[in-house]
Amino acid sequence: MSPPKEVALLGPEGTHTERALEALTDLLPRGAPRRYLFPVAEVFEYVSTHPEALGVVPVEDSVEGEVPFVLDLLRRYHGLRVLREIRMPVVHHLLARHGELGKIRVVASHHQALSHCRRYLRENLPHAELREMPSTAAAAALAASDPSVAA
């Protein structure tokens, strides 16, 4: 296998998957292009058709365990192989355009982040709608544009 020339990863920019790239600097040339794809199946499809690409996807987390559809994709794309497992802490923050919990009507995030924070949200924002988003980064963009939304 020749060294990868680019990386395909779950996007958009700013996701935890992008943070995981910090542990892969020895596998990629400096400044290797990044291709942000969504959903995660697109990462598998891209890497399977571009042998010069390295793919980075989430496989499990400490709260919800395995990410089942990723494991299914690993089985389906049997020509791909796992090069490394990266363990990294994930810390969640509640972000809003203002600092008042009472003004938050919606908390938007990825379903796994909402699951991780469900107890805090139930205790501190029982009135807020929980809205699933494709990624925590997409939720942050929504919160930046709407003062009634936190991410």
Rosetta blueprint (number, residue, H / E / L):
1 M L
2 S L
3 P L
4 P L
5 K L
6 E E
7 V E
8 A E
9 L E
10 L E
11 G L
12 P L
13 E L
14 G L
15 T L
16 H H
17 T H
18 E H
19 R H
20 A H
21 L H
22 E H
23 A H
24 L H
25 T L
26 D L
27 L L
28 L L
29 P L
30 R L
31 G L
32 A L
33 P L
34 R E
35 R E
36 Y E
37 L E
38 F L
39 P L
40 V H
41 A H
42 E H
43 V H
44 F H
45 E H
46 Y H
47 V H
48 S H
49 T H
50 H L
51 P L
52 E L
53 A E
54 L E
55 G E
56 V E
57 V L
58 P L
59 V L
60 E E
61 D E
62 S L
63 V L
64 E L
65 G E
66 E E
67 V L
68 P H
69 F H
70 V H
71 L H
72 D H
73 L H
74 L H
75 R H
76 R H
77 Y L
78 H L
79 G L
80 L L
81 R L
82 V L
83 L L
84 R L
85 E L
86 I L
87 R L
88 M L
89 P L
90 V L
91 V L
92 H L
93 H L
94 L L
95 L L
96 A L
97 R L
98 H L
99 G L
100 E L
101 L H
102 G H
103 K H
104 I L
105 R L
106 V E
107 V E
108 A E
109 S E
110 H L
111 H H
112 Q H
113 A H
114 L H
115 S H
116 H H
117 C H
118 R H
119 R H
120 Y H
121 L H
122 R H
123 E H
124 N H
125 L L
126 P L
127 H L
128 A L
129 E E
130 L E
131 R E
132 E E
133 M L
134 P L
135 S L
136 T H
137 A H
138 A H
139 A H
140 A H
141 A H
142 L H
143 A H
144 A H
145 S H
146 D L
147 P L
148 S L
149 V E
150 A E
151 A L
